[in-house]
């Protein structure tokens, strides 16, 4: 790896706590975890990268050698060589017109044969790498509630495109749905398969909205929890911050199951209640603080190098008054290919939250802004 700026240190982390594993118990592979960190900066060459909005939405090629993200004003697809740490190309995309991607990208994915699936607030399409629209993925499907079918923003919530199967996975948001669902949409036939995912109800259970009026205007403040839907190691994984368990869809058989994960050092779900529609600011702030201070499970990622799934968790402690910096506690969990728990630990000494992160060659890359240049904190976890 080419390192233009290096921060080198090694931290010995404390064990997970509790008594040592006995001979008939599963060994905790993260018990004596150590890590080191380097910082790498991308060479923009004679040009420069506009990092005013951070890295934003990005994706990696299947070989993990290239990263792509959209630079704004003008709207350009930037391709980064992660091995050489340099910009390979910038390709301008249109916001409007027959090849328009929309005013703001809210997600995009890189396909295996040089295709992109790009979603904006009002469009969802496939493009080639030259910026030409090749197929619209925004369809009005048949066989579901007509109001939902015609409401793009609700129907296409958390959309993930499956290039191999040429179909879309979504978690619709609508008051007409009695329970949470996973929808599989075929953009060609416009047919839909729906599967109940009731455990994802936790997303709404721990959210809150507080409204105040000022004359004729109404101001809204929100807190909510994160949910994740990712395609990892050939499976679709659906999870939410309040639960260790998650849904797994076998994309070959379209069979779905809830995988209930039990850790030894942390509870499997939150044991709190919040007011979803608080009528006073004190209750809103108390519940927001309460939700942040729980262990929020993060997305499950497949580490091809180790052939295991890795997942972080975080607790956020807000400052006493507005403007105070938040502090964090970070956790790491490891599972085998069948989601048996291999290890778990609180990462003492790590008080930062990973930003726009990904795993590459067994190392974790987290976006950092280095003097307005694109950089990454590269973590080597030893276990």
C-alpha positions as CSV (number, residue, x, y, z in Angstrom):
1,X,0.0,0.0,0.0
2,X,1.2,3.4,-0.8
3,X,1.1,5.5,2.3
4,X,1.5,9.3,1.9
5,X,0.6,10.0,5.5
6,X,1.1,7.5,8.3
7,X,-0.1,7.3,11.8
8,X,1.4,4.2,13.4
9,X,0.4,2.8,16.8
10,X,-0.6,-0.5,18.3
11,X,-3.2,-0.8,21.0
12,X,-3.6,-3.7,23.2
13,X,-7.3,-4.1,23.9
14,X,-8.9,-5.4,27.1
15,X,-10.7,-8.7,27.1
16,X,-14.5,-8.8,26.8
17,X,-14.8,-9.2,30.6
18,X,-16.1,-12.1,32.7
19,X,-14.4,-15.3,33.4
20,X,-12.1,-17.0,30.9
21,X,-13.6,-19.5,28.5
22,X,-13.7,-23.1,29.7
23,X,-12.7,-26.0,27.6
24,X,-16.2,-26.9,26.6
25,X,-17.1,-23.4,25.6
26,X,-16.5,-21.6,22.2
27,X,-13.2,-19.7,22.2
28,X,-13.7,-16.0,21.8
29,X,-11.4,-15.2,18.9
30,X,-11.6,-11.4,19.7
31,X,-10.6,-11.7,23.3
32,X,-7.0,-10.5,22.8
33,X,-7.7,-8.3,19.8
34,X,-5.0,-5.8,18.8
35,X,-5.1,-3.2,16.0
36,X,-2.9,-0.7,14.2
37,X,-3.9,2.2,12.0
38,X,-2.3,3.9,9.0
39,X,-3.7,6.8,7.1
40,X,-3.6,6.8,3.3
41,X,-4.3,9.8,1.0
42,X,-5.5,9.6,-2.6
43,X,-3.4,11.4,-5.2
44,X,-5.8,13.5,-7.3
45,X,-3.1,14.3,-9.8
46,X,-3.4,17.7,-11.6
47,X,-7.0,17.9,-10.7
48,X,-8.7,18.1,-7.2
49,X,-11.5,16.3,-5.5
50,X,-14.5,18.2,-4.1
51,X,-14.9,16.6,-0.7
52,X,-17.1,19.3,0.8
53,X,-19.9,16.8,1.3
54,X,-17.6,13.9,2.3
55,X,-17.5,10.6,0.4
56,X,-21.2,10.3,0.3
57,X,-22.7,7.2,-1.4
58,X,-20.0,4.9,-2.9
59,X,-19.4,1.3,-4.0
60,X,-16.5,-1.0,-4.7
61,X,-15.9,-3.2,-7.8
62,X,-16.3,-6.9,-7.1
63,X,-12.5,-7.3,-6.9
64,X,-12.3,-4.5,-4.3
65,X,-9.6,-2.8,-6.3
66,X,-11.6,0.3,-7.3
67,X,-13.9,2.6,-5.4
68,X,-16.4,4.9,-7.1
69,X,-18.4,7.9,-5.8
70,X,-20.1,10.9,-7.2
71,X,-18.6,14.3,-7.0
72,X,-21.0,17.2,-7.1
73,X,-21.1,20.5,-9.1
74,X,-20.4,19.4,-11.7
75,X,-21.9,15.9,-11.3
76,X,-19.1,13.4,-12.0
77,X,-18.5,9.7,-11.3
78,X,-15.0,9.4,-9.8
79,X,-13.1,6.2,-10.0
80,X,-10.3,5.6,-7.5
81,X,-7.5,2.9,-7.7
82,X,-7.3,1.7,-4.1
83,X,-4.1,-0.2,-4.7
84,X,-2.2,2.8,-6.2
85,X,-4.2,5.4,-4.3
86,X,-4.9,7.6,-7.3
87,X,-7.7,9.0,-9.3
88,X,-8.2,6.9,-12.5
89,X,-11.0,8.9,-14.1
90,X,-13.9,11.4,-13.8
91,X,-17.0,10.9,-15.9
92,X,-19.6,13.6,-16.1
93,X,-23.2,12.4,-15.6
94,X,-26.4,14.4,-16.5
95,X,-28.8,15.4,-13.8
96,X,-31.7,16.0,-16.2
97,X,-32.7,14.9,-19.7
98,X,-33.0,11.4,-21.3
99,X,-29.8,10.3,-19.4
100,X,-30.6,12.2,-16.2
101,X,-29.8,10.5,-12.9
102,X,-31.8,13.1,-10.9
103,X,-30.7,16.1,-8.7
104,X,-29.3,14.0,-5.9
105,X,-28.1,10.4,-5.7
106,X,-29.3,8.5,-2.7
107,X,-27.7,5.2,-3.5
108,X,-25.9,3.4,-6.3
109,X,-24.4,0.0,-7.0
110,X,-21.7,-1.3,-9.3
111,X,-22.6,-4.3,-11.4
112,X,-20.3,-7.1,-12.5
113,X,-20.1,-6.1,-16.2
114,X,-19.6,-2.3,-16.1
115,X,-23.1,-1.3,-15.1
116,X,-24.4,1.0,-12.4
117,X,-27.8,1.0,-10.7
118,X,-28.4,4.6,-9.5
119,X,-31.3,5.7,-7.3
120,X,-32.3,9.3,-6.7
121,X,-35.3,10.9,-5.0
122,X,-37.5,10.5,-8.1
123,X,-35.8,8.0,-10.4
124,X,-34.1,4.6,-10.4
125,X,-32.2,3.4,-13.5
126,X,-29.3,1.3,-14.8
127,X,-26.5,3.2,-16.5
128,X,-23.3,2.3,-18.3
129,X,-20.0,3.7,-17.2
130,X,-20.2,6.5,-19.9
131,X,-23.3,7.9,-18.2
132,X,-25.9,6.6,-20.7
133,X,-29.2,5.3,-19.3
134,X,-29.7,1.7,-20.3
135,X,-32.9,0.6,-18.4
136,X,-35.4,2.2,-16.1
137,X,-36.0,0.3,-12.9
138,X,-38.8,2.6,-11.7
139,X,-41.9,0.6,-12.4
140,X,-45.5,0.5,-11.1
141,X,-45.8,-3.2,-10.1
142,X,-48.9,-5.3,-10.3
143,X,-50.6,-7.3,-7.6
144,X,-50.1,-5.0,-4.6
145,X,-52.0,-2.1,-3.1
146,X,-52.4,0.4,-5.9
147,X,-51.7,3.4,-3.7
148,X,-48.3,1.9,-2.6
149,X,-47.6,0.8,-6.2
150,X,-47.8,4.3,-7.4
151,X,-45.9,5.9,-4.5
152,X,-42.2,5.6,-5.6
153,X,-40.6,7.0,-2.4
154,X,-42.5,4.6,-0.1
155,X,-42.3,1.5,-2.4
156,X,-38.6,1.9,-3.2
157,X,-37.5,2.5,0.4
158,X,-34.0,0.9,1.0
159,X,-33.8,-0.4,-2.5
160,X,-31.1,-2.9,-3.4
161,X,-30.7,-4.1,-7.0
162,X,-29.6,-7.7,-7.7
163,X,-27.6,-7.6,-11.0
164,X,-27.5,-11.4,-11.2
165,X,-31.3,-11.9,-10.8
166,X,-32.2,-8.6,-12.4
167,X,-34.6,-7.7,-9.7
168,X,-35.1,-5.2,-6.8
169,X,-35.4,-5.7,-3.1
170,X,-37.3,-3.1,-1.1
171,X,-38.8,-2.5,2.3
172,X,-41.9,-0.5,1.6
173,X,-43.0,2.2,4.1
174,X,-46.8,2.8,4.0
175,X,-49.7,3.0,6.5
176,X,-51.6,0.6,4.2
177,X,-49.1,-2.2,5.2
178,X,-50.2,-4.0,8.4
179,X,-46.7,-5.4,9.0
180,X,-43.2,-4.9,7.7
181,X,-42.5,-6.6,4.4
182,X,-39.7,-7.4,2.0
183,X,-40.8,-6.9,-1.6
184,X,-39.0,-8.5,-4.5
185,X,-39.8,-6.6,-7.7
186,X,-39.2,-7.8,-11.2
187,X,-38.8,-4.7,-13.3
188,X,-39.6,-6.6,-16.6
189,X,-42.7,-8.5,-15.6
190,X,-43.7,-5.9,-13.0
191,X,-44.6,-8.8,-10.7
192,X,-43.9,-8.7,-6.9
193,X,-43.1,-11.3,-4.3
194,X,-43.8,-10.2,-0.7
195,X,-42.4,-11.7,2.6
196,X,-43.4,-10.6,6.1
197,X,-40.4,-9.4,8.2
198,X,-42.2,-8.5,11.5
199,X,-39.0,-8.2,13.5
200,X,-38.1,-5.0,11.6
201,X,-41.0,-3.4,13.4
202,X,-38.2,-2.3,15.8
203,X,-37.4,0.5,13.3
204,X,-40.6,2.3,14.2
205,X,-40.8,1.3,17.8
206,X,-37.7,3.3,18.6
207,X,-38.3,6.4,16.5
208,X,-39.8,9.7,17.6
209,X,-41.1,13.0,16.1
210,X,-41.6,16.2,18.0
211,X,-43.4,19.1,16.5
212,X,-43.6,22.7,17.6
213,X,-45.6,25.6,16.1
214,X,-44.3,29.1,15.4
215,X,-47.2,31.2,14.0
216,X,-48.4,29.4,10.9
217,X,-45.3,27.3,10.6
218,X,-44.7,23.9,12.1
219,X,-41.1,22.7,12.9
220,X,-40.3,19.0,13.2
221,X,-37.5,17.2,15.0
222,X,-36.8,13.5,14.6
223,X,-34.8,10.7,16.1
224,X,-34.7,7.2,14.6
225,X,-32.6,4.0,14.4
226,X,-30.6,2.6,11.5
227,X,-31.7,-0.3,9.4
228,X,-29.6,-2.1,6.9
229,X,-30.2,-4.2,3.8
230,X,-27.1,-5.5,2.0
231,X,-26.2,-8.3,-0.3
232,X,-23.3,-10.1,1.2
233,X,-21.7,-13.5,0.2
234,X,-24.6,-14.2,-2.1
235,X,-27.3,-13.6,0.5
236,X,-29.6,-10.6,1.3
237,X,-29.2,-9.6,4.9
238,X,-31.8,-7.4,6.6
239,X,-31.0,-6.0,10.1
240,X,-31.8,-3.1,12.4
241,X,-29.8,-1.4,15.2
242,X,-32.0,-2.6,18.1
243,X,-31.5,-6.3,17.5
244,X,-28.7,-8.7,17.1
245,X,-30.9,-11.0,15.1
246,X,-31.6,-10.4,11.4
247,X,-33.3,-11.8,8.3
248,X,-31.5,-13.8,5.7
249,X,-32.9,-14.3,2.2
250,X,-31.5,-17.1,0.1
251,X,-31.6,-15.5,-3.3
252,X,-31.5,-18.8,-5.1
253,X,-34.5,-20.3,-3.4
254,X,-36.2,-17.2,-2.2
255,X,-36.5,-18.7,1.3
256,X,-36.3,-16.2,4.2
257,X,-35.5,-16.9,7.8
258,X,-34.9,-14.9,11.0
259,X,-31.5,-15.7,12.4
260,X,-31.6,-15.1,16.2
261,X,-28.1,-14.4,17.4
262,X,-27.2,-14.7,21.1
263,X,-24.0,-13.1,22.3
264,X,-22.5,-13.7,25.8
265,X,-21.6,-10.1,26.6
266,X,-24.4,-8.0,25.2
267,X,-28.2,-8.4,25.1
268,X,-29.9,-9.5,21.9
269,X,-32.3,-6.6,21.9
270,X,-33.2,-3.4,23.6
271,X,-35.2,-3.3,26.8
272,X,-36.4,0.3,26.7
273,X,-39.5,2.2,25.6
274,X,-39.8,5.6,24.0
275,X,-42.6,8.0,23.2
276,X,-43.1,8.0,19.4
277,X,-44.9,11.4,19.5
278,X,-43.6,13.3,22.5
279,X,-45.5,16.5,23.4
280,X,-42.6,18.3,25.2
281,X,-39.0,18.8,24.4
282,X,-37.7,17.3,27.6
283,X,-39.2,13.9,26.8
284,X,-38.0,14.1,23.2
285,X,-34.4,14.8,24.3
286,X,-34.5,12.1,27.0
287,X,-35.7,9.4,24.6
288,X,-33.2,10.5,21.9
289,X,-30.4,10.2,24.5
290,X,-31.8,6.8,25.6
291,X,-31.8,5.4,22.1
292,X,-28.3,6.6,21.3
293,X,-26.9,5.1,24.5
294,X,-28.1,1.6,23.6
295,X,-25.8,-0.8,21.7
296,X,-26.7,0.0,18.1
297,X,-25.8,-2.9,15.9
298,X,-24.4,-1.9,12.6
299,X,-24.4,-3.6,9.1
300,X,-23.1,-7.2,8.8
301,X,-20.3,-7.4,6.3
302,X,-18.6,-10.5,4.7
303,X,-14.8,-10.5,5.1
304,X,-13.6,-12.7,2.2
305,X,-10.0,-12.8,3.4
306,X,-11.0,-14.4,6.8
307,X,-14.1,-16.1,5.4
308,X,-16.3,-14.7,8.2
309,X,-18.9,-12.0,8.8
310,X,-17.8,-9.0,10.9
311,X,-20.1,-6.5,12.4
312,X,-19.6,-3.4,14.5
313,X,-21.8,-1.9,17.2
314,X,-21.7,1.5,18.8
315,X,-23.0,3.4,21.8
316,X,-23.3,7.2,21.4
317,X,-23.2,9.6,24.4
318,X,-24.4,13.0,23.5
319,X,-23.0,16.1,25.2
320,X,-24.7,17.8,28.1
321,X,-25.6,20.9,26.1
322,X,-25.9,21.7,22.4
323,X,-22.6,22.0,20.7
324,X,-20.8,19.6,23.0
325,X,-19.0,16.8,21.1
326,X,-20.5,13.3,21.5
327,X,-18.4,10.4,22.7
328,X,-18.6,6.7,21.6
329,X,-18.0,3.2,22.6
330,X,-17.3,0.7,19.8
331,X,-17.9,-3.1,19.7
332,X,-16.8,-5.8,17.3
333,X,-18.6,-9.1,16.6
334,X,-17.4,-12.0,14.4
335,X,-19.6,-14.9,13.0
336,X,-18.8,-17.9,10.8
337,X,-20.5,-18.6,7.5
338,X,-23.5,-20.1,9.3
339,X,-23.7,-17.1,11.7
340,X,-22.4,-18.9,14.7
341,X,-20.7,-16.5,17.1
342,X,-16.9,-16.7,16.9
343,X,-16.0,-13.6,18.9
344,X,-17.2,-10.4,20.6
345,X,-15.5,-7.5,22.3
346,X,-15.8,-3.9,23.4
347,X,-13.0,-2.1,21.6
348,X,-11.4,-0.2,24.5
349,X,-9.3,2.7,23.3
350,X,-11.3,3.3,20.1
351,X,-13.6,6.3,20.6
352,X,-14.4,7.2,17.0
353,X,-17.1,6.0,14.7
354,X,-16.1,4.7,11.3
355,X,-17.3,6.9,8.4
356,X,-18.1,5.5,5.0
357,X,-16.2,2.3,5.8
358,X,-15.6,-1.0,3.9
359,X,-13.5,-4.1,4.2
360,X,-10.7,-4.7,1.7
361,X,-8.1,-7.5,1.9
362,X,-9.0,-8.1,5.6
363,X,-8.5,-4.4,6.6
364,X,-11.1,-1.8,7.4
365,X,-11.0,1.4,5.5
366,X,-12.8,4.4,6.9
367,X,-13.1,7.7,5.1
368,X,-11.2,10.7,6.5
369,X,-10.8,14.3,5.2
370,X,-7.0,15.1,5.2
371,X,-6.6,18.8,4.5
372,X,-9.6,18.7,2.0
373,X,-8.1,15.6,0.3
374,X,-9.6,12.1,0.1
375,X,-8.1,9.9,2.7
376,X,-8.7,6.7,4.6
377,X,-7.9,5.5,8.1
378,X,-6.8,1.9,7.4
379,X,-7.3,-0.4,10.4
380,X,-5.5,-3.7,10.7
381,X,-7.2,-5.9,13.2
382,X,-5.2,-8.7,14.5
383,X,-7.0,-11.8,15.9
